[in-house]
Amino acid sequence: MVSRPITKLGPDLGRLEPLGVLTFKVTVWPIDLLSAKETGMAYFMYNDTEYYQNVAPDLLTEELQKRIFEDMREHGMTTTTAYVVPVVDGKFTLTEHDDKHLSFEKTMRLLQETDLMAPGLPLIWIWGGAYGPEVWRGVLDEAKRQGWPEIVFYVSDEPGDSERARGVRADMRRINAFRSKHPHYNLRLTTALGSSRCIQVAGHYYDLWIGCMAQRIGETGVIADAAMQKKELWVYDCMAAPVDAETERYFFGVWAWVLGVKGCSHWTYFAQNWLSYVYVSKEELIPSIGWEAVREGIDDYRYLFTLKQWVEKAKTSGRLELAKEAESVLADVRKMVTMDNYGKAYHHAATLKTAELNTAYHRPRVEPDLPITAYDNIRKRAAEATAEIRTALQN
């Protein structure tokens, strides 16, 4: 029932006047939709705990971080970044914290308690490259003892300009010496590669690329570069507007599916500015429409991944006609994505000179000819095709 308050004052305060009744019809499909974790996709948001402390000195607490991890999990995230420092007051420690970051041990414990991370996916340690052999060995040894997820070191953010390029070369000399001496750690490195120049200058140093698809004019070039250099490709966008629900659903859903990337993320969960997807206070976590759309995109991905699994089961069972019919749905998903349009939308907004925040808030639709209804329609068709294969194979 839809209603409104009769009055804000007087004896009728709190009473509601009925306006009408909305009736919804819900179809429950006989399928077991795979979870975001079961897809193996690395979905995450950059999560710098320093921003919480900047809002209020007592805001950064274990209770808050637990709520944030739970919120991430409920929105489809399957891993995260760790902004933690294992050196406090000049001493190595995994249990002590400074005033801007929780301790390493506490962060890892909260991740386990909230069940945020998917099995087999790594944790991105943002400050990994900032330390040296003793700290690295201490962290990695403890990770092995405690059964923590793989910790991938993030080294030198977006190393595209000459100064950062010099820094990353110095970092790599130290890290590669450590790797040579301790090969049993199988240490992997990553960073955000925010431009073509980043890839050209420093891409070869890293095992896992987090490529900025918006700043690159074409997605196809990044994908080709990663394949040529045998790099695992994740993606991020650090200039997307939290009010742009369609782009969020597209980016985390059909776009990620068609491109075949292994991870998808944004900067930032919260950063005290106009790029925050969630607004954090002591009382509550306030989601933007973009944050809710992120979950919608991940749900789209889940439907497509589930259908793909059933297509493979149909093929294994010799039911090729079922598989062929279902694959037509996946073929139509590929038609929803025009390669290189994502970057073109960013660069179109960058040419505008009349407004601030152009690349975030003035991007055109990535797929201008794609009806908004296409997202729900493709999800419905994926569910129907999955149900048809499931029923046929069980009879």
N, C-alpha and C positions, 0 to 999 in steps of 0.2 A: 504494500500500500504506500502511496505517495501522499504526504501530508505537510502541513505547515503550521507554525505556531499561530494561535488565534491572536495573542497579544504579548507584548514584552513587559507589560505592567498590569497591575490590578488583580482581581480574584481569579481571572482565567489564566494567570501565568502558568505556563507548562502544559496547558491543554493544546491538543492538535486538532486541526480541521482537515478531514480527509479530502483529497483532491481527486484521487482515482486509484485504480488498481492496475498494475502491470503484470501480465502473465507471460512467463517464459517457458519455452519447450526445450528440454535438455535431452540430447541423444547421448547415451552411454555406449560406446563401441566395445565389443567383446575382444579387446586386445590388451595386452600387458605392455604399456608404453615404457620403453627403457628410460632409465634415469639419466640425468646429465653425466653422472659419474660413469655409467656403463657405456657411454659413447666414446670414452677415452679422450675427449676434447678438453684442452686446458683453457677453461674460462676463468678470468680473474680481473680484478681491478687493482690498480696501484693504490697502496694504503699506507701513507706516511703518517705514523703516529705523532710526529712532531706538530702537525697541524692541530690536533686535539688539545695538546698542551698550550698552544698559542691562544686558543679560545678562552681557556680558563686554567689556571695552574693545577687545579684538582680534577680536571676532566679526564685526564689519561689514567684510567684505572683498569684493573683486571675485569671488573664487571662490565665496563663499557666495551672493551675489546671482545669479550665473549658475546655480547649482543650483536656487535658488528659482524663477527664471524658467522653467527647464526643467520643474520640477515643476508649475508653473502650466499650462504648455503641455500637458503630458501629462494634466492633469485637465480639459482643455477650455477653459481661459481663452483669450480672444482679444484682450485689451488689459489695461491695468493703470493704477494710479495712480503718479505720480512725486512722491515727497517729496524734492525737491532744492532746493538754495539756490544761486542764481547770484551771490551776493555773499558773499565770504569775507574777513574782516579789513577790511571797508569797501571792498573793490574788486570790481568786476564781473569775473566769470570763469566760463567754462563748463568749464574743465579742472581747476580746483582744488576740493578738497572740505573740509568741516569734519569734526569728529569724530563727527557723527551721521548724515551723509548722504554718499552717493557724489556725484561731480560730475555735472553735466548731461551732458557729453560721454560719460563712461563709462557712465552709465545707458542712454543712447540706443544706444551701441555694443553693450552687452550684449543689449539688446532685439533688435537686428539679428542678432547672433550666435546667439541662441537661437531665433530665428524665432517669438517669442511672438505678436506682434501680427498680426491679420488686415488685409489691404489694405483701405483705405477707412475703417477705424475710428480714432477719435482717441485720443490719450493724455490722461489727466486730470492736469494739473499742480496739485497741491494748494495750493501756496503762490503760485499765479499772481497773486492779487489783492493780495498783500502788498507789492508793489514799485511802481515808477513808470515813466514813459515811457522813460527811457534803458535800463533793464533789459528792459522789454517788447520794445522795438525790437531790442535785441541778441539776445535769445532767438529772436524770430520771424525775424529776418534769417538767423541761423545755421541755423534749421530749414529755411528755403528753400534755402540753399546746400547743406546736407547731404542734402536729400531726406527729412527726418524726417517722421513722421506728423503730421497736424494736432494742434496742442497746444491743448486747451480749458482755459481758466483757471477754476480752482475759487475762488470768491470768497465769503467769510463763511459759515462752516459753520452750517447749520440756523438761519437768521436769523428765528426766531419771536418771541423775547421783545423787549421794548422797547429794551434796550441793543444787542442785535445788529442790530435793525432800523435804529437810528440809524447804526450802523457800516456797514451795507450801503449805505445812502443816500449816505454820504460816499464809499465806494469807487466807487459807480456814477458819481458826478459826475466823478471822476478818469478812470475807464475810458472813459466815454462821450465825454469831451473828447478822449481819445487816439483813439478810434474815428473821431470826426468828422475829425480831422486826418490819420488814416492808414487810410482805408476799404479800401485794397488788401489789408490783412491779413485781412479777413473774420473778425475775431476773435469767437469764440463763448465764452460763459460758462456755468458750471454751479455747482451746489451740491447738497448733500443737503437735501431739503425734508422734514423729519421730522414734520410735523403739518399739519393743515388751516390752522392759524394761519400757518405758514410760507408756505403757498401764497397765502393772502389778503394777507399783508403784503408779500411779496417775490417771489412767483412770476413776476410780469410782467417782472422785471429779467433773467431768465435764458432762454437759448435751449434748453438741455438740462436737463431736470429729472431728478434722481435721487431718486425719491419713496420714502419709507418706508411700505411697504404694511401693515406690522404695526401701527404706531402710529395709522394712519388706520382708523377704524371700518369703512369700506367702500372696496373697490378701485374700484368703479364711479364714485365721486365724483372720485377722482384722474384716472381715465381721461377722464372728461367735462371736467374742468377743463383738462387738457392739450390735449385736442382743441379746446376752445373758444378757448384762447389760442394755438393752433398751436405747441405745444411738443413737442419730441422727448422721449419718456418712457422713462427707464431706471428701475430699481427697486433697492432694497437693503433689508436687514434688519440692524439693528445690535444686536438682542437675540434671536438665534436660538441654540439649544443645539447644539454640535457633536456631541452624542450622539443627536440626533433625526434618524436616518437617513431616515425616511419623509418628514418635512417637507422635508428638503433635496432629495430626489429629486422631490417634488411641485413645489416652488418653482422649481427650475431647469429642470424638464421640462414636464409637461402644463400646469401653471399659467401659466408664461411663454408657452407656445404659445397657449393659449386667450385670454389677455389681449391678446396681440399687442404686448407691450412690445418695445423695441429693445435693452434691456440688462438684465442681472440680476447682482446682486452681494451680497456680505456684508462687513461689518466684523466679523472681521478675519482675515487669513491668520495672523498671529501678533501677540499683544499682551501676552504675559506673564500672561495671566489666563484665566478660565474661558470666554471667548468665542473663544479661539484655535482655529483649525481645523487648524493644523499646529504641532507643538512643535519648536522649532529648537535645535540644539546644534552644536558644532563637528564632531561625528562623523556626524550624520545628521539628516534631516528625518522626523519621526515623525507620520504622518497620523492624524487622528481618524476615526471611522467616518462622521462627517458629511462630511468632505472626500471620502471615497470615494463617498459617496452623491451628492454634488454632481456627480461625473463620471457617475454613473448617470443622473441627471436630464438632463444635457446630451446623453448618448447617446440618451435617449428623444426629445429635441427633434430630434436628427439624423435619427432614423428617420421622424419625422413630416414634417420638412422635405423629406427625400428623396422620400417618398410624394407630397407635394404637388407636387413638381416633375414627377414622372411622370404625375400626374393631368393637369397642364397639357399635357404632351406627348400624352397620349391625346386630349384635347379638340382639340388642333391637328391631329391626324391623323384626326379625324372618328370616333374610337372612343368614342362617348359612353356606350355601355353599360359599357365598362371603367371609364371615369371615374366613372360613377354608383355602381358597386359599390364602388370604392375610397373614394369620398367618404363612404360610410356608416361607414367606419372612423374618419375624421376627425370625423364627427358624434358617434360614441360617445365620442371623446376629450373633446369639449365637455361631454358629460354627466358626465364625471369631476370637473368643477370646478363648485362652487357659488359663484357670485359673492358676494363680501363675507365669505365664511367665514374667509378668512385673517386679516383684521383682527379678526373676532369671537373667534378663538381666542386672540389676544394679549390682548385686553381681558378675556376671561374669566379668564385667568391673573393679570392685574393686580388682580382683585378679591380674590384669595386673600391672607389676612393671616397665615398660619401659617408661611410659609417664605420664605427669601431667594431672590433670583433667580427670582421667580415667572414673569415673562414669558418667560424663556429656558427654564427647566427644568421648568415645570409647565403648559405649554400642552397643551390637549387635542388630539386628532387633528383636523386641519383638515377632513377628510372622514370622519366616524366610520362612515359606512355603506359606504365604499369598501373592498372586499377588498384585502389586500396583493398578492394575485396579479394584480390588475387591471393593474398597471404592466407586468409581463412579458407578460401576455396581449395588451395593446394593441400592445406592441413586436412580438410575433410576428405579429399580424394585419397590422401595417403592412408588415413584411418580406414576408409572403405576397402582399399586394396589389401591392406594388412589383414583386416577381418576376413576377407574372402579367401586369402591363402590359408590363414589359420584354420578356418572352418573346413576347407577342402582337405587339408592334410590330416585333420583329426577324425574325419569320417572314413 
